[in-house]
Amino acid sequence: MVLHEYLKVHIPGYGEETKVRKFSLGQSNPTYLINGEYVLRKQPPGKKSNKIAHRTDREFFVMQCLEKSGVPVPKMYFDCEKIPLCSALLFTL
C-alpha cells in the first residue's frame, strides 16, 4: 500500500498497519480518519470549477502559521499536494 509506506517514512513511530475510514458528511473536501489518530484531507476528484475552493495547501499553511502563534491547532505533518501520491493534507486529530 503506497499510503502506508509514505506514512511510515514521514511520521516517526508510525505503526505497522493502516486503517482508513472516510468521514461521510460535513465537508466539501474528502476527509479520512487514519488509525483513529490522524486526519487526511484531500481535494475532491475531477476538474475544479473554482480555483480558490478546496485549497488544502492553504489550509495547511494557515494551520502551520497558527501553530507558531500559540493558537491550539492540530499537529501538521505534511502537505503532499506537490507529491503525486495524493494531493492531500495530513494532521493529527
PDB file of N, CA, C and O in Angstrom:
ATOM      1  N   MET A   1       0.853  -1.190   0.000  1.00  0.00           N
ATOM      2  CA  MET A   1       0.000   0.000   0.000  1.00  0.00           C
ATOM      3  C   MET A   1       0.891   1.243   0.000  1.00  0.00           C
ATOM      4  O   MET A   1       1.694   1.434   0.914  1.00  0.00           O
ATOM      5  N   VAL A   2       0.754   2.068  -1.000  1.00  0.00           N
ATOM      6  CA  VAL A   2       1.584   3.250  -1.162  1.00  0.00           C
ATOM      7  C   VAL A   2       1.378   4.227   0.000  1.00  0.00           C
ATOM      8  O   VAL A   2       2.354   4.765   0.523  1.00  0.00           O
ATOM      9  N   LEU A   3       0.145   4.463   0.409  1.00  0.00           N
ATOM     10  CA  LEU A   3      -0.126   5.399   1.501  1.00  0.00           C
ATOM     11  C   LEU A   3       0.566   4.936   2.779  1.00  0.00           C
ATOM     12  O   LEU A   3       1.198   5.741   3.462  1.00  0.00           O
ATOM     13  N   HIS A   4       0.456   3.657   3.109  1.00  0.00           N
ATOM     14  CA  HIS A   4       1.072   3.131   4.326  1.00  0.00           C
ATOM     15  C   HIS A   4       2.585   3.369   4.322  1.00  0.00           C
ATOM     16  O   HIS A   4       3.144   3.839   5.312  1.00  0.00           O
ATOM     17  N   GLU A   5       3.236   3.047   3.218  1.00  0.00           N
ATOM     18  CA  GLU A   5       4.691   3.236   3.136  1.00  0.00           C
ATOM     19  C   GLU A   5       5.061   4.712   3.252  1.00  0.00           C
ATOM     20  O   GLU A   5       6.056   5.052   3.892  1.00  0.00           O
ATOM     21  N   TYR A   6       4.282   5.573   2.649  1.00  0.00           N
ATOM     22  CA  TYR A   6       4.534   7.016   2.721  1.00  0.00           C
ATOM     23  C   TYR A   6       4.420   7.509   4.161  1.00  0.00           C
ATOM     24  O   TYR A   6       5.258   8.284   4.621  1.00  0.00           O
ATOM     25  N   LEU A   7       3.390   7.066   4.869  1.00  0.00           N
ATOM     26  CA  LEU A   7       3.194   7.487   6.259  1.00  0.00           C
ATOM     27  C   LEU A   7       4.316   6.972   7.150  1.00  0.00           C
ATOM     28  O   LEU A   7       4.762   7.689   8.045  1.00  0.00           O
ATOM     29  N   LYS A   8       4.782   5.751   6.928  1.00  0.00           N
ATOM     30  CA  LYS A   8       5.880   5.202   7.722  1.00  0.00           C
ATOM     31  C   LYS A   8       7.151   6.038   7.561  1.00  0.00           C
ATOM     32  O   LYS A   8       7.911   6.207   8.515  1.00  0.00           O
ATOM     33  N   VAL A   9       7.378   6.553   6.369  1.00  0.00           N
ATOM     34  CA  VAL A   9       8.573   7.360   6.110  1.00  0.00           C
ATOM     35  C   VAL A   9       8.453   8.753   6.738  1.00  0.00           C
ATOM     36  O   VAL A   9       9.440   9.284   7.247  1.00  0.00           O
ATOM     37  N   HIS A  10       7.259   9.346   6.707  1.00  0.00           N
ATOM     38  CA  HIS A  10       7.092  10.745   7.103  1.00  0.00           C
ATOM     39  C   HIS A  10       6.591  10.983   8.525  1.00  0.00           C
ATOM     40  O   HIS A  10       6.579  12.124   8.987  1.00  0.00           O
ATOM     41  N   ILE A  11       6.178   9.930   9.224  1.00  0.00           N
ATOM     42  CA  ILE A  11       5.700  10.099  10.604  1.00  0.00           C
ATOM     43  C   ILE A  11       6.523   9.200  11.515  1.00  0.00           C
ATOM     44  O   ILE A  11       6.409   7.976  11.441  1.00  0.00           O
ATOM     45  N   PRO A  12       7.353   9.793  12.378  1.00  0.00           N
ATOM     46  CA  PRO A  12       8.166   8.987  13.288  1.00  0.00           C
ATOM     47  C   PRO A  12       7.285   8.071  14.151  1.00  0.00           C
ATOM     48  O   PRO A  12       6.296   8.521  14.729  1.00  0.00           O
ATOM     49  N   GLY A  13       7.644   6.811  14.232  1.00  0.00           N
ATOM     50  CA  GLY A  13       6.913   5.863  15.074  1.00  0.00           C
ATOM     51  C   GLY A  13       5.594   5.385  14.507  1.00  0.00           C
ATOM     52  O   GLY A  13       4.793   4.792  15.230  1.00  0.00           O
ATOM     53  N   TYR A  14       5.348   5.630  13.223  1.00  0.00           N
ATOM     54  CA  TYR A  14       4.088   5.191  12.622  1.00  0.00           C
ATOM     55  C   TYR A  14       4.005   3.666  12.670  1.00  0.00           C
ATOM     56  O   TYR A  14       5.018   2.986  12.502  1.00  0.00           O
ATOM     57  N   GLY A  15       2.828   3.135  12.894  1.00  0.00           N
ATOM     58  CA  GLY A  15       2.613   1.694  13.091  1.00  0.00           C
ATOM     59  C   GLY A  15       2.820   0.824  11.863  1.00  0.00           C
ATOM     60  O   GLY A  15       3.214   1.296  10.797  1.00  0.00           O
ATOM     61  N   GLU A  16       2.545  -0.452  12.043  1.00  0.00           N
ATOM     62  CA  GLU A  16       2.757  -1.449  11.000  1.00  0.00           C
ATOM     63  C   GLU A  16       1.549  -1.658  10.093  1.00  0.00           C
ATOM     64  O   GLU A  16       1.657  -2.343   9.076  1.00  0.00           O
ATOM     65  N   GLU A  17       0.415  -1.085  10.440  1.00  0.00           N
ATOM     66  CA  GLU A  17      -0.745  -1.210   9.548  1.00  0.00           C
ATOM     67  C   GLU A  17      -1.466   0.124   9.451  1.00  0.00           C
ATOM     68  O   GLU A  17      -1.298   1.003  10.295  1.00  0.00           O
ATOM     69  N   THR A  18      -2.272   0.256   8.405  1.00  0.00           N
ATOM     70  CA  THR A  18      -3.019   1.485   8.166  1.00  0.00           C
ATOM     71  C   THR A  18      -4.483   1.142   8.000  1.00  0.00           C
ATOM     72  O   THR A  18      -4.862   0.399   7.095  1.00  0.00           O
ATOM     73  N   LYS A  19      -5.313   1.696   8.891  1.00  0.00           N
ATOM     74  CA  LYS A  19      -6.769   1.534   8.789  1.00  0.00           C
ATOM     75  C   LYS A  19      -7.348   2.905   8.441  1.00  0.00           C
ATOM     76  O   LYS A  19      -7.090   3.894   9.127  1.00  0.00           O
ATOM     77  N   VAL A  20      -8.124   2.944   7.378  1.00  0.00           N
ATOM     78  CA  VAL A  20      -8.663   4.208   6.872  1.00  0.00           C
ATOM     79  C   VAL A  20     -10.185   4.160   6.917  1.00  0.00           C
ATOM     80  O   VAL A  20     -10.801   3.191   6.473  1.00  0.00           O
ATOM     81  N   ARG A  21     -10.789   5.228   7.465  1.00  0.00           N
ATOM     82  CA  ARG A  21     -12.251   5.351   7.488  1.00  0.00           C
ATOM     83  C   ARG A  21     -12.609   6.735   6.960  1.00  0.00           C
ATOM     84  O   ARG A  21     -12.098   7.740   7.456  1.00  0.00           O
ATOM     85  N   LYS A  22     -13.471   6.793   5.971  1.00  0.00           N
ATOM     86  CA  LYS A  22     -13.892   8.067   5.382  1.00  0.00           C
ATOM     87  C   LYS A  22     -15.021   8.668   6.209  1.00  0.00           C
ATOM     88  O   LYS A  22     -15.990   7.989   6.547  1.00  0.00           O
ATOM     89  N   PHE A  23     -14.878   9.966   6.532  1.00  0.00           N
ATOM     90  CA  PHE A  23     -15.982  10.681   7.151  1.00  0.00           C
ATOM     91  C   PHE A  23     -17.055  10.853   6.081  1.00  0.00           C
ATOM     92  O   PHE A  23     -16.739  11.212   4.947  1.00  0.00           O
ATOM     93  N   SER A  24     -18.297  10.606   6.418  1.00  0.00           N
ATOM     94  CA  SER A  24     -19.338  10.586   5.391  1.00  0.00           C
ATOM     95  C   SER A  24     -20.024  11.929   5.161  1.00  0.00           C
ATOM     96  O   SER A  24     -20.549  12.157   4.071  1.00  0.00           O
ATOM     97  N   LEU A  25     -20.040  12.813   6.133  1.00  0.00           N
ATOM     98  CA  LEU A  25     -20.795  14.060   5.993  1.00  0.00           C
ATOM     99  C   LEU A  25     -19.990  15.260   6.473  1.00  0.00           C
ATOM    100  O   LEU A  25     -19.007  15.122   7.202  1.00  0.00           O
ATOM    101  N   GLY A  26     -20.428  16.434   6.049  1.00  0.00           N
ATOM    102  CA  GLY A  26     -19.984  17.662   6.671  1.00  0.00           C
ATOM    103  C   GLY A  26     -18.778  18.361   6.091  1.00  0.00           C
ATOM    104  O   GLY A  26     -18.301  19.329   6.684  1.00  0.00           O
ATOM    105  N   GLN A  27     -18.264  17.919   4.961  1.00  0.00           N
ATOM    106  CA  GLN A  27     -17.122  18.614   4.390  1.00  0.00           C
ATOM    107  C   GLN A  27     -17.164  18.531   2.867  1.00  0.00           C
ATOM    108  O   GLN A  27     -17.691  17.576   2.298  1.00  0.00           O
ATOM    109  N   SER A  28     -16.598  19.551   2.217  1.00  0.00           N
ATOM    110  CA  SER A  28     -16.547  19.525   0.757  1.00  0.00           C
ATOM    111  C   SER A  28     -15.283  18.828   0.272  1.00  0.00           C
ATOM    112  O   SER A  28     -15.250  18.317  -0.847  1.00  0.00           O
ATOM    113  N   ASN A  29     -14.247  18.801   1.099  1.00  0.00           N
ATOM    114  CA  ASN A  29     -13.038  18.050   0.767  1.00  0.00           C
ATOM    115  C   ASN A  29     -13.130  16.682   1.432  1.00  0.00           C
ATOM    116  O   ASN A  29     -13.383  16.607   2.634  1.00  0.00           O
ATOM    117  N   PRO A  30     -12.931  15.600   0.682  1.00  0.00           N
ATOM    118  CA  PRO A  30     -12.968  14.276   1.308  1.00  0.00           C
ATOM    119  C   PRO A  30     -11.989  14.215   2.485  1.00  0.00           C
ATOM    120  O   PRO A  30     -10.844  14.654   2.379  1.00  0.00           O
ATOM    121  N   THR A  31     -12.459  13.666   3.601  1.00  0.00           N
ATOM    122  CA  THR A  31     -11.677  13.628   4.836  1.00  0.00           C
ATOM    123  C   THR A  31     -11.702  12.215   5.389  1.00  0.00           C
ATOM    124  O   THR A  31     -12.754  11.578   5.445  1.00  0.00           O
ATOM    125  N   TYR A  32     -10.531  11.727   5.800  1.00  0.00           N
ATOM    126  CA  TYR A  32     -10.378  10.349   6.239  1.00  0.00           C
ATOM    127  C   TYR A  32      -9.717  10.303   7.610  1.00  0.00           C
ATOM    128  O   TYR A  32      -8.828  11.103   7.900  1.00  0.00           O
ATOM    129  N   LEU A  33     -10.146   9.375   8.449  1.00  0.00           N
ATOM    130  CA  LEU A  33      -9.518   9.111   9.731  1.00  0.00           C
ATOM    131  C   LEU A  33      -8.596   7.918   9.538  1.00  0.00           C
ATOM    132  O   LEU A  33      -9.027   6.862   9.074  1.00  0.00           O
ATOM    133  N   ILE A  34      -7.335   8.084   9.890  1.00  0.00           N
ATOM    134  CA  ILE A  34      -6.344   7.028   9.712  1.00  0.00           C
ATOM    135  C   ILE A  34      -5.893   6.541  11.080  1.00  0.00           C
ATOM    136  O   ILE A  34      -5.373   7.309  11.889  1.00  0.00           O
ATOM    137  N   ASN A  35      -6.100   5.255  11.325  1.00  0.00           N
ATOM    138  CA  ASN A  35      -5.704   4.606  12.577  1.00  0.00           C
ATOM    139  C   ASN A  35      -6.284   5.300  13.807  1.00  0.00           C
ATOM    140  O   ASN A  35      -5.701   5.213  14.888  1.00  0.00           O
ATOM    141  N   GLY A  36      -7.411   5.982  13.667  1.00  0.00           N
ATOM    142  CA  GLY A  36      -8.060   6.634  14.790  1.00  0.00           C
ATOM    143  C   GLY A  36      -7.278   7.794  15.362  1.00  0.00           C
ATOM    144  O   GLY A  36      -7.636   8.312  16.420  1.00  0.00           O
ATOM    145  N   GLU A  37      -6.208   8.224  14.686  1.00  0.00           N
ATOM    146  CA  GLU A  37      -5.316   9.237  15.239  1.00  0.00           C
ATOM    147  C   GLU A  37      -4.991  10.374  14.284  1.00  0.00           C
ATOM    148  O   GLU A  37      -4.777  11.507  14.717  1.00  0.00           O
ATOM    149  N   TYR A  38      -4.952  10.089  13.011  1.00  0.00           N
ATOM    150  CA  TYR A  38      -4.551  11.075  12.008  1.00  0.00           C
ATOM    151  C   TYR A  38      -5.730  11.399  11.098  1.00  0.00           C
ATOM    152  O   TYR A  38      -6.616  10.573  10.879  1.00  0.00           O
ATOM    153  N   VAL A  39      -5.717  12.618  10.579  1.00  0.00           N
ATOM    154  CA  VAL A  39      -6.753  13.039   9.631  1.00  0.00           C
ATOM    155  C   VAL A  39      -6.071  13.368   8.310  1.00  0.00           C
ATOM    156  O   VAL A  39      -5.084  14.103   8.266  1.00  0.00           O
ATOM    157  N   LEU A  40      -6.614  12.814   7.247  1.00  0.00           N
ATOM    158  CA  LEU A  40      -6.113  13.079   5.904  1.00  0.00           C
ATOM    159  C   LEU A  40      -7.219  13.799   5.146  1.00  0.00           C
ATOM    160  O   LEU A  40      -8.337  13.295   5.041  1.00  0.00           O
ATOM    161  N   ARG A  41      -6.904  14.978   4.617  1.00  0.00           N
ATOM    162  CA  ARG A  41      -7.873  15.738   3.816  1.00  0.00           C
ATOM    163  C   ARG A  41      -7.305  15.898   2.422  1.00  0.00           C
ATOM    164  O   ARG A  41      -6.109  16.131   2.244  1.00  0.00           O
ATOM    165  N   LYS A  42      -8.173  15.771   1.440  1.00  0.00           N
ATOM    166  CA  LYS A  42      -7.711  15.945   0.066  1.00  0.00           C
ATOM    167  C   LYS A  42      -8.759  16.664  -0.757  1.00  0.00           C
ATOM    168  O   LYS A  42      -9.925  16.754  -0.374  1.00  0.00           O
ATOM    169  N   GLN A  43      -8.326  17.164  -1.874  1.00  0.00           N
ATOM    170  CA  GLN A  43      -9.261  17.825  -2.778  1.00  0.00           C
ATOM    171  C   GLN A  43     -10.157  16.778  -3.418  1.00  0.00           C
ATOM    172  O   GLN A  43      -9.741  15.637  -3.617  1.00  0.00           O
ATOM    173  N   PRO A  44     -11.387  17.164  -3.742  1.00  0.00           N
ATOM    174  CA  PRO A  44     -12.271  16.202  -4.406  1.00  0.00           C
ATOM    175  C   PRO A  44     -11.737  15.870  -5.802  1.00  0.00           C
ATOM    176  O   PRO A  44     -11.052  16.685  -6.419  1.00  0.00           O
ATOM    177  N   PRO A  45     -12.055  14.668  -6.294  1.00  0.00           N
ATOM    178  CA  PRO A  45     -11.576  14.294  -7.628  1.00  0.00           C
ATOM    179  C   PRO A  45     -12.272  15.109  -8.716  1.00  0.00           C
ATOM    180  O   PRO A  45     -13.340  15.682  -8.503  1.00  0.00           O
ATOM    181  N   GLY A  46     -11.649  15.143  -9.865  1.00  0.00           N
ATOM    182  CA  GLY A  46     -12.259  15.819 -11.017  1.00  0.00           C
ATOM    183  C   GLY A  46     -11.793  17.252 -11.162  1.00  0.00           C
ATOM    184  O   GLY A  46     -11.024  17.766 -10.350  1.00  0.00           O
ATOM    185  N   LYS A  47     -12.275  17.877 -12.205  1.00  0.00           N
ATOM    186  CA  LYS A  47     -11.915  19.253 -12.518  1.00  0.00           C
ATOM    187  C   LYS A  47     -12.549  20.213 -11.518  1.00  0.00           C
ATOM    188  O   LYS A  47     -13.709  20.055 -11.136  1.00  0.00           O
ATOM    189  N   LYS A  48     -11.775  21.208 -11.101  1.00  0.00           N
ATOM    190  CA  LYS A  48     -12.262  22.203 -10.140  1.00  0.00           C
ATOM    191  C   LYS A  48     -12.891  23.369 -10.896  1.00  0.00           C
ATOM    192  O   LYS A  48     -12.268  23.948 -11.787  1.00  0.00           O
ATOM    193  N   SER A  49     -14.116  23.708 -10.540  1.00  0.00           N
ATOM    194  CA  SER A  49     -14.782  24.832 -11.201  1.00  0.00           C
ATOM    195  C   SER A  49     -14.354  26.158 -10.596  1.00  0.00           C
ATOM    196  O   SER A  49     -14.519  27.208 -11.218  1.00  0.00           O
ATOM    197  N   ASN A  50     -13.809  26.120  -9.395  1.00  0.00           N
ATOM    198  CA  ASN A  50     -13.395  27.338  -8.706  1.00  0.00           C
ATOM    199  C   ASN A  50     -11.950  27.146  -8.246  1.00  0.00           C
ATOM    200  O   ASN A  50     -11.665  26.234  -7.469  1.00  0.00           O
ATOM    201  N   LYS A  51     -11.038  27.996  -8.717  1.00  0.00           N
ATOM    202  CA  LYS A  51      -9.616  27.813  -8.424  1.00  0.00           C
ATOM    203  C   LYS A  51      -9.242  28.116  -6.972  1.00  0.00           C
ATOM    204  O   LYS A  51      -8.158  27.735  -6.529  1.00  0.00           O
ATOM    205  N   ILE A  52     -10.111  28.789  -6.228  1.00  0.00           N
ATOM    206  CA  ILE A  52      -9.761  29.098  -4.839  1.00  0.00           C
ATOM    207  C   ILE A  52     -10.452  28.180  -3.831  1.00  0.00           C
ATOM    208  O   ILE A  52     -10.134  28.214  -2.642  1.00  0.00           O
ATOM    209  N   ALA A  53     -11.380  27.374  -4.292  1.00  0.00           N
ATOM    210  CA  ALA A  53     -12.054  26.426  -3.394  1.00  0.00           C
ATOM    211  C   ALA A  53     -11.201  25.166  -3.240  1.00  0.00           C
ATOM    212  O   ALA A  53     -10.367  24.869  -4.096  1.00  0.00           O
ATOM    213  N   HIS A  54     -11.408  24.440  -2.163  1.00  0.00           N
ATOM    214  CA  HIS A  54     -10.773  23.140  -1.930  1.00  0.00           C
ATOM    215  C   HIS A  54      -9.255  23.225  -1.808  1.00  0.00           C
ATOM    216  O   HIS A  54      -8.564  22.269  -2.162  1.00  0.00           O
ATOM    217  N   ARG A  55      -8.723  24.328  -1.325  1.00  0.00           N
ATOM    218  CA  ARG A  55      -7.273  24.525  -1.249  1.00  0.00           C
ATOM    219  C   ARG A  55      -6.709  23.941   0.041  1.00  0.00           C
ATOM    220  O   ARG A  55      -6.582  24.650   1.039  1.00  0.00           O
ATOM    221  N   THR A  56      -6.372  22.662   0.028  1.00  0.00           N
ATOM    222  CA  THR A  56      -5.784  22.056   1.216  1.00  0.00           C
ATOM    223  C   THR A  56      -4.401  22.632   1.494  1.00  0.00           C
ATOM    224  O   THR A  56      -3.963  22.638   2.645  1.00  0.00           O
ATOM    225  N   ASP A  57      -3.702  23.118   0.467  1.00  0.00           N
ATOM    226  CA  ASP A  57      -2.401  23.749   0.695  1.00  0.00           C
ATOM    227  C   ASP A  57      -2.550  25.019   1.526  1.00  0.00           C
ATOM    228  O   ASP A  57      -1.711  25.307   2.380  1.00  0.00           O
ATOM    229  N   ARG A  58      -3.607  25.773   1.281  1.00  0.00           N
ATOM    230  CA  ARG A  58      -3.870  26.993   2.053  1.00  0.00           C
ATOM    231  C   ARG A  58      -4.230  26.636   3.494  1.00  0.00           C
ATOM    232  O   ARG A  58      -3.777  27.294   4.431  1.00  0.00           O
ATOM    233  N   GLU A  59      -5.039  25.600   3.668  1.00  0.00           N
ATOM    234  CA  GLU A  59      -5.415  25.132   4.997  1.00  0.00           C
ATOM    235  C   GLU A  59      -4.163  24.726   5.789  1.00  0.00           C
ATOM    236  O   GLU A  59      -4.028  25.068   6.963  1.00  0.00           O
ATOM    237  N   PHE A  60      -3.265  24.004   5.144  1.00  0.00           N
ATOM    238  CA  PHE A  60      -2.023  23.578   5.771  1.00  0.00           C
ATOM    239  C   PHE A  60      -1.192  24.791   6.191  1.00  0.00           C
ATOM    240  O   PHE A  60      -0.712  24.852   7.323  1.00  0.00           O
ATOM    241  N   PHE A  61      -1.023  25.739   5.299  1.00  0.00           N
ATOM    242  CA  PHE A  61      -0.225  26.934   5.562  1.00  0.00           C
ATOM    243  C   PHE A  61      -0.782  27.727   6.741  1.00  0.00           C
ATOM    244  O   PHE A  61      -0.034  28.130   7.631  1.00  0.00           O
ATOM    245  N   VAL A  62      -2.091  27.948   6.746  1.00  0.00           N
ATOM    246  CA  VAL A  62      -2.723  28.721   7.824  1.00  0.00           C
ATOM    247  C   VAL A  62      -2.557  28.014   9.166  1.00  0.00           C
ATOM    248  O   VAL A  62      -2.219  28.655  10.161  1.00  0.00           O
ATOM    249  N   MET A  63      -2.790  26.701   9.208  1.00  0.00           N
ATOM    250  CA  MET A  63      -2.662  25.985  10.479  1.00  0.00           C
ATOM    251  C   MET A  63      -1.213  25.934  10.948  1.00  0.00           C
ATOM    252  O   MET A  63      -0.959  25.977  12.152  1.00  0.00           O
ATOM    253  N   GLN A  64      -0.265  25.843  10.030  1.00  0.00           N
ATOM    254  CA  GLN A  64       1.143  25.883  10.429  1.00  0.00           C
ATOM    255  C   GLN A  64       1.488  27.237  11.037  1.00  0.00           C
ATOM    256  O   GLN A  64       2.197  27.301  12.041  1.00  0.00           O
ATOM    257  N   CYS A  65       0.999  28.307  10.448  1.00  0.00           N
ATOM    258  CA  CYS A  65       1.245  29.653  10.990  1.00  0.00           C
ATOM    259  C   CYS A  65       0.599  29.809  12.364  1.00  0.00           C
ATOM    260  O   CYS A  65       1.209  30.365  13.276  1.00  0.00           O
ATOM    261  N   LEU A  66      -0.621  29.324  12.514  1.00  0.00           N
ATOM    262  CA  LEU A  66      -1.305  29.423  13.801  1.00  0.00           C
ATOM    263  C   LEU A  66      -0.594  28.612  14.877  1.00  0.00           C
ATOM    264  O   LEU A  66      -0.566  29.016  16.040  1.00  0.00           O
ATOM    265  N   GLU A  67      -0.025  27.484  14.504  1.00  0.00           N
ATOM    266  CA  GLU A  67       0.690  26.636  15.455  1.00  0.00           C
ATOM    267  C   GLU A  67       1.836  27.410  16.112  1.00  0.00           C
ATOM    268  O   GLU A  67       2.099  27.246  17.303  1.00  0.00           O
ATOM    269  N   LYS A  68       2.505  28.241  15.340  1.00  0.00           N
ATOM    270  CA  LYS A  68       3.631  29.041  15.843  1.00  0.00           C
ATOM    271  C   LYS A  68       3.164  30.207  16.712  1.00  0.00           C
ATOM    272  O   LYS A  68       3.961  30.793  17.445  1.00  0.00           O
ATOM    273  N   SER A  69       1.882  30.546  16.634  1.00  0.00           N
ATOM    274  CA  SER A  69       1.362  31.698  17.381  1.00  0.00           C
ATOM    275  C   SER A  69       0.831  31.317  18.757  1.00  0.00           C
ATOM    276  O   SER A  69       0.502  32.192  19.558  1.00  0.00           O
ATOM    277  N   GLY A  70       0.745  30.030  19.038  1.00  0.00           N
ATOM    278  CA  GLY A  70       0.200  29.602  20.319  1.00  0.00           C
ATOM    279  C   GLY A  70      -1.283  29.262  20.269  1.00  0.00           C
ATOM    280  O   GLY A  70      -1.841  28.777  21.253  1.00  0.00           O
ATOM    281  N   VAL A  71      -1.927  29.511  19.130  1.00  0.00           N
ATOM    282  CA  VAL A  71      -3.332  29.134  18.964  1.00  0.00           C
ATOM    283  C   VAL A  71      -3.389  27.609  18.862  1.00  0.00           C
ATOM    284  O   VAL A  71      -2.618  27.018  18.106  1.00  0.00           O
ATOM    285  N   PRO A  72      -4.291  26.959  19.614  1.00  0.00           N
ATOM    286  CA  PRO A  72      -4.334  25.493  19.547  1.00  0.00           C
ATOM    287  C   PRO A  72      -4.855  24.994  18.193  1.00  0.00           C
ATOM    288  O   PRO A  72      -5.999  25.246  17.817  1.00  0.00           O
ATOM    289  N   VAL A  73      -4.001  24.296  17.492  1.00  0.00           N
ATOM    290  CA  VAL A  73      -4.352  23.662  16.216  1.00  0.00           C
ATOM    291  C   VAL A  73      -3.755  22.262  16.224  1.00  0.00           C
ATOM    292  O   VAL A  73      -2.835  21.997  16.999  1.00  0.00           O
ATOM    293  N   PRO A  74      -4.252  21.358  15.383  1.00  0.00           N
ATOM    294  CA  PRO A  74      -3.665  20.016  15.325  1.00  0.00           C
ATOM    295  C   PRO A  74      -2.237  20.069  14.797  1.00  0.00           C
ATOM    296  O   PRO A  74      -1.874  20.988  14.064  1.00  0.00           O
ATOM    297  N   LYS A  75      -1.433  19.086  15.171  1.00  0.00           N
ATOM    298  CA  LYS A  75      -0.079  18.987  14.630  1.00  0.00           C
ATOM    299  C   LYS A  75      -0.167  18.673  13.144  1.00  0.00           C
ATOM    300  O   LYS A  75      -0.832  17.721  12.736  1.00  0.00           O
ATOM    301  N   MET A  76       0.502  19.474  12.355  1.00  0.00           N
ATOM    302  CA  MET A  76       0.507  19.292  10.910  1.00  0.00           C
ATOM    303  C   MET A  76       1.734  18.467  10.526  1.00  0.00           C
ATOM    304  O   MET A  76       2.858  18.820  10.883  1.00  0.00           O
ATOM    305  N   TYR A  77       1.518  17.372   9.801  1.00  0.00           N
ATOM    306  CA  TYR A  77       2.632  16.524   9.397  1.00  0.00           C
ATOM    307  C   TYR A  77       3.155  16.878   8.023  1.00  0.00           C
ATOM    308  O   TYR A  77       4.359  17.075   7.854  1.00  0.00           O
ATOM    309  N   PHE A  78       2.288  16.964   7.048  1.00  0.00           N
ATOM    310  CA  PHE A  78       2.755  17.305   5.713  1.00  0.00           C
ATOM    311  C   PHE A  78       1.590  17.714   4.825  1.00  0.00           C
ATOM    312  O   PHE A  78       0.427  17.390   5.066  1.00  0.00           O
ATOM    313  N   ASP A  79       1.966  18.435   3.798  1.00  0.00           N
ATOM    314  CA  ASP A  79       1.050  18.771   2.710  1.00  0.00           C
ATOM    315  C   ASP A  79       1.679  18.141   1.479  1.00  0.00           C
ATOM    316  O   ASP A  79       2.669  18.650   0.953  1.00  0.00           O
ATOM    317  N   CYS A  80       1.114  17.049   1.024  1.00  0.00           N
ATOM    318  CA  CYS A  80       1.741  16.346  -0.104  1.00  0.00           C
ATOM    319  C   CYS A  80       1.104  16.750  -1.426  1.00  0.00           C
ATOM    320  O   CYS A  80       1.047  15.955  -2.364  1.00  0.00           O
ATOM    321  N   GLU A  81       0.628  17.985  -1.497  1.00  0.00           N
ATOM    322  CA  GLU A  81       0.000  18.467  -2.729  1.00  0.00           C
ATOM    323  C   GLU A  81       0.920  18.330  -3.940  1.00  0.00           C
ATOM    324  O   GLU A  81       0.462  18.021  -5.040  1.00  0.00           O
ATOM    325  N   LYS A  82       2.203  18.558  -3.737  1.00  0.00           N
ATOM    326  CA  LYS A  82       3.132  18.519  -4.858  1.00  0.00           C
ATOM    327  C   LYS A  82       3.710  17.122  -5.095  1.00  0.00           C
ATOM    328  O   LYS A  82       4.523  16.926  -5.998  1.00  0.00           O
ATOM    329  N   ILE A  83       3.289  16.167  -4.289  1.00  0.00           N
ATOM    330  CA  ILE A  83       3.731  14.786  -4.443  1.00  0.00           C
ATOM    331  C   ILE A  83       2.618  14.020  -5.154  1.00  0.00           C
ATOM    332  O   ILE A  83       1.463  14.119  -4.739  1.00  0.00           O
ATOM    333  N   PRO A  84       2.914  13.271  -6.194  1.00  0.00           N
ATOM    334  CA  PRO A  84       1.871  12.586  -6.965  1.00  0.00           C
ATOM    335  C   PRO A  84       0.998  11.637  -6.146  1.00  0.00           C
ATOM    336  O   PRO A  84      -0.082  11.257  -6.598  1.00  0.00           O
ATOM    337  N   LEU A  85       1.446  11.250  -4.954  1.00  0.00           N
ATOM    338  CA  LEU A  85       0.724  10.280  -4.144  1.00  0.00           C
ATOM    339  C   LEU A  85      -0.738  10.627  -3.944  1.00  0.00           C
ATOM    340  O   LEU A  85      -1.608   9.799  -4.215  1.00  0.00           O
ATOM    341  N   CYS A  86      -1.033  11.853  -3.468  1.00  0.00           N
ATOM    342  CA  CYS A  86      -2.411  12.036  -3.017  1.00  0.00           C
ATOM    343  C   CYS A  86      -2.970  13.444  -3.088  1.00  0.00           C
ATOM    344  O   CYS A  86      -4.183  13.597  -2.944  1.00  0.00           O
ATOM    345  N   SER A  87      -2.186  14.472  -3.296  1.00  0.00           N
ATOM    346  CA  SER A  87      -2.696  15.842  -3.191  1.00  0.00           C
ATOM    347  C   SER A  87      -3.507  15.998  -1.913  1.00  0.00           C
ATOM    348  O   SER A  87      -4.680  16.369  -1.951  1.00  0.00           O
ATOM    349  N   ALA A  88      -2.887  15.717  -0.809  1.00  0.00           N
ATOM    350  CA  ALA A  88      -3.616  15.677   0.464  1.00  0.00           C
ATOM    351  C   ALA A  88      -2.852  16.392   1.562  1.00  0.00           C
ATOM    352  O   ALA A  88      -1.701  16.797   1.400  1.00  0.00           O
ATOM    353  N   LEU A  89      -3.533  16.529   2.675  1.00  0.00           N
ATOM    354  CA  LEU A  89      -3.032  17.196   3.860  1.00  0.00           C
ATOM    355  C   LEU A  89      -3.180  16.225   5.009  1.00  0.00           C
ATOM    356  O   LEU A  89      -4.234  15.602   5.141  1.00  0.00           O
ATOM    357  N   LEU A  90      -2.167  16.070   5.849  1.00  0.00           N
ATOM    358  CA  LEU A  90      -2.267  15.130   6.974  1.00  0.00           C
ATOM    359  C   LEU A  90      -1.962  15.856   8.274  1.00  0.00           C
ATOM    360  O   LEU A  90      -0.972  16.579   8.381  1.00  0.00           O
ATOM    361  N   PHE A  91      -2.828  15.652   9.257  1.00  0.00           N
ATOM    362  CA  PHE A  91      -2.584  16.224  10.579  1.00  0.00           C
ATOM    363  C   PHE A  91      -3.180  15.310  11.628  1.00  0.00           C
ATOM    364  O   PHE A  91      -3.989  14.434  11.320  1.00  0.00           O
ATOM    365  N   THR A  92      -2.772  15.520  12.880  1.00  0.00           N
ATOM    366  CA  THR A  92      -3.330  14.706  13.953  1.00  0.00           C
ATOM    367  C   THR A  92      -4.658  15.269  14.397  1.00  0.00           C
ATOM    368  O   THR A  92      -4.926  16.462  14.257  1.00  0.00           O
ATOM    369  N   LEU A  93      -5.479  14.397  14.932  1.00  0.00           N
ATOM    370  CA  LEU A  93      -6.809  14.764  15.391  1.00  0.00           C
ATOM    371  C   LEU A  93      -6.725  15.457  16.723  1.00  0.00           C
ATOM    372  O   LEU A  93      -7.751  15.847  17.282  1.00  0.00           O
TER     373      LEU A  93
END
